[in-house]
Amino acid sequence: MRRVTSRSHEGGEIDQDRDRSGLASQPQKWHLADQSLTNPFYFLSPLHLPPSPSCLLIHLVAQDNLCLISVSLFICRFYWASFQNAIRVMEMMVRSGVKPDPNTYTYLVNHLCKRGNVGYAMQLVEKMEEYGYPTNMVTCNSLVKGLCMRGNLNKSLQFLDRLRKRGLEPDAFTYSFLLEAAYKKKGVDEAMKLLDEIIAKGGKPNLVSYNIILTGLCKAARTEESISFFWNLPEEGFYPNVVTYNTLLRALCWEGLLKEAYELLAKMDDKNYVTYNILVSWLALQGLVDDAFEVLEEMTRAGFKPTGVTYNPIIAHLCKEGKVDEVMKCLDRMMSEQCHPNQGTYNAMAVLCEDGKVLEAFSLFQSLCSKSDYSPQGFYETVITSLCRKGNTCAAMKLLNEMTRCGFVPDSRTYSSLLRGLCSDGMPDAAIEIFKAMEENDVRPDVGHCNAMILGLCKSNRTDLSLDIFEMMVEKGYKPNQMTYTLIVEGIALEGETELAVILLEELYERKALSENTVEMLVTQYDLENFPAFQYGTSSRAKEVLPWM
């Protein structure tokens, strides 16, 4: 038997059981199982989801021994199916005289803040206080974090001032959220100033807060201040943890302060995976590959398994040096350690292609595939995209030719990268040939590919060809989108055909192909002050550009 749900004539929802013949039995109203009253986790099962929130509430309120834990958990269950339903259930509970417990409110506030609905979360907190539930720091921290994530640092501080006046003191988590927001929005100096203010008001930040400040100093390349701040931590009552050490170690390595880095390492009681990755990456960057391998050995002895992230800096350096044999040995070592190459590995190997060693890169990957079940598609897509992004489309084309010669067909994303790259490099004719070859390889171009072509051709001052692509789109049944029209108008404007751009813009606006905001943007950007906004009229010249109009 399988359950289906349908609506009754009265608007309520009923369940129907269908047997394998497909015949429906008599409709039966949904009812709460007895387990729901004895097992508060009953509602978390997908099998026990009722037809609607209203159906749930009617039956729950009808029970004399209503279990608020069950209601709260069910609201949580509804969140995963539909957040709006969770809010609806809670509001219906309140209207029915059943007050949700504080945990239910806190849960909903937390998830509202995560979704960016901080304003609604604050309204919910106010409602919570109306029902006699005082705001606790867990709820406050959700609001503070939500405000900080939205860049509203000042509102967060104002909110905390109101809480202090009501006798509620922030905790270490609150300070961490505030300091991170201050650092990201205003810089490390502002974060340090805020830390001093927190301490002056009697606040007690934890080590996480100090780690945020240290990170800011290190990223600002204020190394001497970073070192001083690090060694002064015990005076503040904190001893550095592995995160603190790693933060400073990374800064010392990237500043080339090898002596200080090794002194810091000597004082580290506990190293972790990140510690070794920092060292390997820095040594490889300096060309000290043998030293990097020694750190790898130490890492393994310490019980940490290297990953692709660990090996990729070494592979990148070897590829940059053109040491293909050494790269192969490194890849073999990775495979023997069950360490799988990732996209970063492919990007590292793309360096060979940039230096003209396309066949060598292809050979390396072929060898890699022969020793494992890796699909070559990811390699081609990553490397060709990387080459096109860096303007090395000639190498990308060579790799594409080698790829197709061996029987591998590029996918849609690979073609998109090639089309954009060729057009950007001023090779529109080659891009058109690739565009035609897509259908020959059973890869049907989509609107994204067409837009990529139109963009590239317009940038190459070949709007005439971009209009040919547009016409082909319409003939093949593609539906141009707002981006398509925007690109065409921009291309015409860039070639100095301002009058035609204005006429076309008016026609597209009349047909609601472009939004008012897009029109305003184009008028401002290309100084199309002659655009007669909100005036309509079909233009024969516009039809010459876009015949279907």
Residue, then its C-alpha position, 0 to 999 in steps of 0.5 A: m500500500r502507498r499513501v497519497t494525499s488529496r483535498s476534501h470538498e470542505g478544503g481539509e486534507i484527507d489521506q487515501d490508501r491505494d493498493r497495487s491495483g491503483l484503486a482508492s479505498q475509503p478516505q480516512k481522516w489523519h489522526l495522531a498515533d498514541q506514540s505521539l504522546t509518549n514519544p516526543f521524537y515521534f514527529l521527527s520521522p518523515l513517515h509521521l508527517p501530517p497532511s497540513p499544519s492545521c491538521l496537526l494543530i487541531h489534533l494536538v489542541a484536542q489532547d488534554n495531555l498536550c506535550l509541548i516538547s512534541v509540538s516544538l520538535f514538530i515545528c523543527r520537523f516542519y522547518w526541513a519541509s518548509f520554513q514558512n509552515a514552521i512559522r505558520v504552526m507556531e502562529m496557529m499555536v499562539r492563536s489557539g492559546v498554546k504558548p510555544d516554549p523558549n526553545t522553539y522560539t530560539y530555534l526559529v530565531n536562529h534559523l531566521c538569522k541564518r537565512g538573513n531574515v534578521g528583521y523578522a527574527m527581531q520581531l519574533v523576539e519581541k513577540m517572545e517577550e510579550y508572552g513572558y519569555p525573557t531573551n537569553m544570550v543564545t537568542c541574542n548571539s543568533l541576532v548579533k551574528g545575523l546582524c554582523m553577517r549582514g555587515n550591520l556592525n553598528k546595529s549590533l553594538q546598539f542592540l547590545d547596549r540595549l541589552r546591557k541596560r536591561g541587565l543582560e551581559p554579552d558572553a565570549f561568543t558575542y565578542s567573537f562575532l563583533l570583533e570578526a565583523a569589525y575586522k572584516k568591515k573596518g580593518v584590524d585597527e578598528a577591531m583592536k580598538l573594539l577589543d580595548e573597549i570591551i575589556a574596559k567595560g568589563g567584558k571577558p573575551n576568549l582566545v578566539s577573539y584574540n586569534i581574530i586580531l592576530t589573523g588581522l595583523c598577519k594578513a595586513a603584513r604587520t609581522e612585528e606587531s603580530i609577533s609581539f601580540f602573540w608573545n604577549l598573550p600569556e599576560e592577557g591570561f591566554y596560552p596560544n593553541v594550535v590555531t594561534y600558532n598556525t596563524l603566525l607560522r603562515a605569516l612568518c613563512w610568507e614573509g620569508l622569516l625562516k629562522e623565526a618560523y623554525e623557532l616558533l615550530a620548536k615551541m609547538d607542542d601539538k602540530n596538526y594537519v594545517t601546520y604541515n600543509i603550511l610548511v610544505s606549501w612554503l618550502a615548495l614555493q621556495g623551490l626546496v622540494d627535497d625539504a618539502f618531502e622531508v616534512l611530508e615524511e614527518m607528517t606521516r610519522a606524526g599520524f597525519k595523512p597527506t591529501g591533494v592539498t598537501y601535494n599540489p604546491i609541490i606538483a605546481h613547482l615541478c610543473k613550473e620547472g618543467k620536470v615532467d618525470e619528477v611530476m610523474k613520480c610525485l603522482d605515483r607517490m600520491m596514488s600509492e598513499q591513496c591520495h587522490p588528485n583534485q581540481g587543484t592538482y589539475n590546475a597545477m598540471a595546467v602550468l605545463c600547458e602554459d609553457g607549451k608542454v601540452l603533450e607532456a601534460f596530456s601524457l601525464f594524465q593519461s598515465l594517471c587514468s591508466k592507474s586508476d578509474y579517474s574520468p578525464q573529463g574533469f581534467y580537461e574541463t579544469v585545465i582548458t578553463s584555467l588556460c582560457r582564463k589566463g588568456n592562453t587559448c592557443a594551448a587550450m586549443k592544442l589540448l582540445n585537439e589532443m582530447t578529441r583525437c583520443g576520442f574524448v568529447p568536451d562537455s558543455r562547460t569546456y566549450s563555454s570556456l573556449l568560446r569566451g577565451l577565443c572571443s576575448d583573445g580577438m579570435p572570433d572566427a575560431a570561436i564560430e568554428i568551435f560553436k559549429a563543431m559543438e553540434e557535430n559532437d552532439v553538444r547542443p549549444d544553449v542560451g549560455h553558450c550563445n550569450a558567451m559568443i555574443l559577449g565575446l564578439c561584441k567585445s571584439n567589435r564584431t556586433d555584426l557576427s553577434l547578430d548572426i548568432f542571435e538570429m541563429m538562436v531564434e531560428k533554432g528555438y532558443k529563447p533569448n533572455q535579458m542578458t542576451y538583449t543587454l549584450i546586443v544593446e551594449g555591443i551596438a552602443l560600443e560601436g558608436e551606433t548610439e541612435l540605433a541603440v536608443i531605438l532598439l532599447e525603446e523597442l525592447y522596453e516596450r516588449k518588456a524584454l528589458s526591465e526598467n532597472t536595466v534600461e536605466m543602467l544602459v542609458t546612464q552607462y552609455d549616455l543614451e540621453n535621447f532615450p524617450a522613456f515610457q514612450y512607445g512606438t514600433s521602429s522599422r530600424a529596430k526590425e532591421v536589427l532584430p527581424w523577429m520584432 
